[in-house]
Amino acid sequence: MIIHLIVAARPNFMKIAPLYHELARRECIDPVIVHTGQHYDLNMSEVFFQDFNLPEPHIHLGVGSGSHAEQTGQVMIAYEKVLEQEKPDLVVVVGDVNSTVAATLSAVKLGIRTAHLEAGLRSFDRTMPEEINRIVTDAIADYLWTPSPDGNENLINEGVDISKISHVGNIMIDSLEMMREKIASIETLGQFNLEEGGYGVVTLHRPSNVDNLKTLKKLCHVLSDISNKMPLIFPVHPRTSKQLEKTGYINLLKGSKQFTLTQPLGYKEFMSLVMQSRLLITDSGGIQEETTYLGIPCLTLRENTERPITITEGTNRLCRHDTIMAMVDDILAGRFPKGKRPHLWDGKAAVRIADHILSIKEKGAA
Ligand code: UD1
């Protein structure tokens, strides 16, 4: 069975890694990594192949950056040609980036079976590009692998046939467990002059935060204020970096005494920082999940989340520039609620997925 695993942007690499390794272990499965090229910098792409011991992508579409339509259209055109030649038995797409929906459209239109890993998540906010990608991908993919029961409920509410849905658990936890020893073996705090449990980690890259200059300015001010209370370290995403440089707000952060700005980090280094931190300030999806699993307070600078289980069961709370300080104070005073780990966030999602693939093969469906 030839299975294409589509990767494109930073969060995709860690999701595909445990699945690639599990599928490669199965005798009759030949996993093929297809990189669309949406992320191309060393520290946004290649470093994750090294960290997770993944082979070089077998196929590279070389698409790169562009507007939404350009990126989506170019992936569709390039991948359609590959599909016609390679004729895989199954295409697996992950997450919610432009390449996820693009590869799904190309495959489904050629009648090639397609599975969506991390299906069913909904923020119910259609101004988010990722929400559109999620809705379209789930509407047309053949197999929908969900991380949590809310994913199943959302799909059923949208009229999806229940036979397409499988609750497989959260693959990001597989990635973390796969790498736990390696993460523990590296030393990161010394190089950044940080102390275990005594600092916060910041990540921001959503268009709603960093492309809106008024919001970005307010966020820079409040982050600077928070850094007066505890050291903050901020690995800056390329989109955010461009905006901070363009507006000069970078100087506000650079001028704050306990504020460290770095390039985007590899998985091991980044997770090492997360695991030893007091709190996270983020707008990322994956970090909301990782902190819930690790029991670390996470303050998410968004109006909504497609991962509500991280709030109802975990350590995640939504906040804004004008509410975040009170939450930081609560955490520092030990008043933040402890969460629990959601069901099937256990490091075994890849095994369940591989078993599911083999069961559909036996039924002759893929
Ligand atoms: C994309 C995904 C988002 C995901 C994020 C993770 C979509 C719609 N968005 O957003 O869901 O959370 O990846 O990072 O698919 N750039 C570089 N080097 C790179 C990659 C990008 O400099 O390796 C620059 C691009 O030139 C572009 C900007 O960063 O200007 C944004 O890249 P893009 O892929 O369009 O979207 P992200 O913001 O990364």
Boltz pocket constraint, residues with backbone or C-beta under 6 A from the ligand:
constraints:
  - pocket:
      binder: B
      contacts: [[A, 9], [A, 10], [A, 11], [A, 38], [A, 39], [A, 40], [A, 41], [A, 42], [A, 44], [A, 45], [A, 65], [A, 66], [A, 96], [A, 97], [A, 98], [A, 99], [A, 129], [A, 130], [A, 205], [A, 237], [A, 238], [A, 239]]
      max_distance: 6.0
